Amino acid sequence: MDSIITIGREFGSGGHEIGLRLAEALGIPFYDKLLVSMVAEEGEFAQKYLEEMDEKVDMHIAPFLATRSNYAIYQQPMSDKVFFRQAEIIRKLAAEGSCVIVGRCADYILEKNLHLIRVFLYGDLKDRVARKEGMNLEISESDMTKHVLATDRKRSRYYRHYTGQVWGKKEYYDICLNTSVTGLEGAVEILKTMVQKRAEIKEA
């Protein structure tokens, strides 16, 4: 039975690592930054631009332009174009079979998929800062804290903009895990068990 696992995550909670390890444990494809490259390969958007705008909303178009008749055609923010193209790719990948997809509103995009398992990962701020600080020793704890909080705000704004929902609100997910409590491996084991048990129930 197919399992489509989407992972929303606070910055520094281990979303990429957990998603990758879960996909490896289940023997299914994993998509995170690869989604950016897949959009770039189509040639309409530069890889560097896509990386800079990943999970961000383009705020350069003034709100009043939305009232003009030509807004949708000539003034649509590039981030909207990227989002809709990426959404098409996400739907295509999910239609092909089991996979793990990190971020990019995949839980909302695939909300009608019968095989969907929606995950949200969070953690204590100090632990998230420490994890990211350990990956970049040149940034101070104070600056990393600001970076972690700023990234969370960007992700929250991105999610609300494209879904109209509150990022991280438990009602929108099937399971929420505090990785400060579970650890990375613990989170992988919990999610792996959940996927397997869900498959058993569906097949019963």
N, C-alpha and C positions, 0 to 999 in steps of 0.2 A: 504493500500500500504506500502511495506517495505521501511525503511529509514536506510541506513548505514552511520552513521556520524563518520568521523575520525577527530581527533583533534591533530594538531601539536601545539607546544607551547614553548615559551621562558620560561626558568626556573623562577618560581616565579610569572608567569602571571595568575595562578589559573586554569591551565588546568585540574588537577584532580578534584578539587571541582566543576568546571563548568560542566565537563563531567558527574560527578556523579549526580548532581542536574538535569541536562537535561534528563538523562536516567530515573531518578525517575519521572520527570514531564511527560515524554512520556510513561512511563510504559514499558520500554524495558531494556534488559541486558546491563551491563556496564563492560568494560574490560580495565584494566590498569595493575597494578602489578599482577593481577590474571593470566595474560598471562605467567608470569615468573613461577608461581606455576604449571600451566598446562603443561609446558615443563618439569619441574622438576619431575612431577608425572610419567612421562614415564620412569624414572630411568637412562637415559643415562648421564645426567648432574646433578651435585650436586646443591641443592637450593642456597647455599652460593655463589658458583661460578657464577650462573646465576644472582644473585642479584648484584654482583660486576661488572659483564660485561654488565649489562642492558643498552642498547643503547650506547654501546661503541665498538670501533673497536680494535681487538687484533693486536697490532703493533709489536709483538715479533718475527714474522717470517720475516727474512730479505728479501727485495724486489728481490734480485738476485735469490732467490730460485724459483721464479716463472718461471724461464727459464728452470728449470730442468724437465725432463720428468715425474718424480715421484711426483712432487709437489702436483698435484691435489689429489693424492691418500694418500700420507703419510704426507704431510706438510700443509694441509689445516688448516688455523687458526680455533680455536675452535669457535671464534665469528661468523665465516661464517656458521659453522654447526648449531649453535644456531639460527642464523637469518633465515636460510632456513627452519628449523623445525618450528619456530615460524610463519613464513609466511604461512606454510601449515595450521596451527591451525587458523590463522586469516581468511584465505579463507573459511575454514570449518564453522567458526562461522558466517561469512557473508552470507554463503549459507543457513544457518538455519533460517535467518530472521533479522528483525530490531535489531540494537544494536549501542552502542557508543564505539569506540575504541580510546584510547589515545596513541599517539606516535608510535614508532617502525615501521616507514615508511608505516603504514597501508594505507595511501592515495595513495601511489605508488603501493603497492601490489594489491590493489583493484581497480586500475585505470579503468579497463574495466567493473566494476560492474555498471549496469544501475541505481541502487538505491543510488549511492554514493553521499554524500555531504561532501566536504573537507573544513575543518575549520583550520585557523591558529590564535593563540592568542599571543599577544605581549603586552608590557607595558613599561612605563617609568622605567628606571633602579632604581631610588630611591624608587619607589613603590614596585618593585619586591624584592629589598633587604629588605625593611621594612617588607613585608609579610613573608619572610623566616626567618628574624631575630626574628620576633614575635613568630615563632614556635620553636626557639632554642635560648633562652636567654643567653646561655653560650658562644655564638660566637659574637665577636665584629662586629660593622658595617663595618669596614675595611676588616676584614677577610671574612665576608659574601658577600661583594661586589666581592671580588676575587673569591669566591666559585660560585657565580651566573654566572659571566663571564666565568669561566672555564667550568661550566656545559653547557653553551650555545655553547662553542667551541666544546665540545665533541659531543653534539647532531648534530651540523652542520657537523662535520667531519663524523659522523655515517651516516647521511642522504645522503651526497654527495657520500660516499663510496659505498652505496648499491643502489642508484638511479641514480647517475650521474647528479643530479639536485641540484639547490641551495635552501637550507633550508630557508623557510620563504619568498621566492619570490612570489609575489602576483599572477603571472600567473599560479601557480600550485595549487591554492586554489579557492574555490567558494566564500568564504568570509573570510576577515581578520578583527579581532576586537582588538582595543586597550582597554584592561581591566582597564587601568588607567582612561579612560573616561567613560566606561560603568559600571564599577563595576562588581562584580561577578553575582549578581542577574540580572542586566541589560543585561549582556551577555547571560545568560540563557534564558531570555525572548525574546531577539532578535533571538536567534537560534531556540527556540521553535516555534516562529511565522514563521520563514523561512521554517522549516520542514513542518509545517501545510499548508502553502501557496503553497509550491512545490507539496505536495500531491494533493491539490485541482486542481492545473493546470494540473497535470498528469492525473487526473481522469476526467477532463472536456472533 
